[in-house]
């Protein structure tokens, strides 16, 4: 079904290449954001569920 849609769609190569580039740009931006993220913030957020449980006990 998807093949038929792509074959009927004019300029399908442009659509496929642009969607690939969009995905790659998004993936690279997310990776850069995660690398540059403050390590203390990551540690705080990872321990947050554990801290909530300790307060409720």
C-alpha positions as CSV (number, residue, x, y, z in Angstrom):
1,X,0.0,0.0,0.0
2,X,2.7,2.4,0.9
3,X,4.5,1.6,-2.4
4,X,1.5,2.5,-4.4
5,X,1.2,5.8,-2.5
6,X,4.8,6.7,-3.3
7,X,4.5,5.6,-6.9
8,X,1.4,7.8,-7.4
9,X,2.9,10.7,-5.6
10,X,4.7,13.1,-7.9
11,X,8.2,14.1,-7.0
12,X,8.4,11.2,-4.5
13,X,12.1,11.4,-4.3
14,X,12.0,15.0,-2.9
15,X,9.4,13.9,-0.3
16,X,11.5,10.9,0.8
17,X,14.8,12.8,0.9
18,X,13.3,15.8,2.8
19,X,11.7,13.5,5.3
20,X,15.1,11.7,5.8
21,X,16.8,15.1,6.3
22,X,14.1,16.2,8.7
23,X,14.6,13.1,10.8
24,X,18.4,13.4,10.8
25,X,18.3,17.0,11.8
26,X,15.9,16.3,14.7
27,X,17.9,13.3,15.9
28,X,21.2,15.3,15.8
29,X,19.6,18.3,17.7
30,X,18.3,16.0,20.4
31,X,21.7,14.3,20.7
32,X,23.4,17.7,21.0
33,X,20.9,18.8,23.6
34,X,21.5,15.7,25.7
35,X,25.2,16.0,25.5
36,X,25.2,19.6,26.5
37,X,22.6,19.1,29.3
38,X,23.8,19.8,32.9
39,X,24.9,16.6,34.5
40,X,23.7,17.7,37.9
41,X,20.2,18.2,36.5
42,X,20.2,14.7,35.0
43,X,21.3,13.2,38.3
44,X,18.6,15.2,40.2
45,X,15.9,14.1,37.8
46,X,17.0,10.4,38.0
47,X,16.8,10.4,41.8
48,X,13.5,12.3,42.0
49,X,11.2,9.3,42.0
50,X,13.2,7.7,44.8
51,X,13.1,10.9,46.9
52,X,9.3,11.2,46.6
53,X,8.9,7.6,47.9
54,X,11.2,8.4,50.9
55,X,9.1,11.4,51.9
56,X,5.9,9.5,51.8
57,X,7.1,6.7,54.1
